[in-house]
């Protein structure tokens, strides 16, 4: 797992933001909402998928959505 200094903060923001709940979104939406660059947003998506926070959208490979939390 790759890490960067703000990873934990970014993961918490992603999980707890109503903007991302119950819908699919792409890296550019994360960039715009969080005010971060493409590389950081891309790494965030990769890490969130690796630990199960995000899953790929069933209908579009480049979109992701928050995984259902049990």
Secondary structure by P-SEA (a helix, b strand, c coil): cccccaaaaaaaaaacccccccccccaaaaaaaacccaaaaaaaaaaaaaacccccccccccbbbbcccc
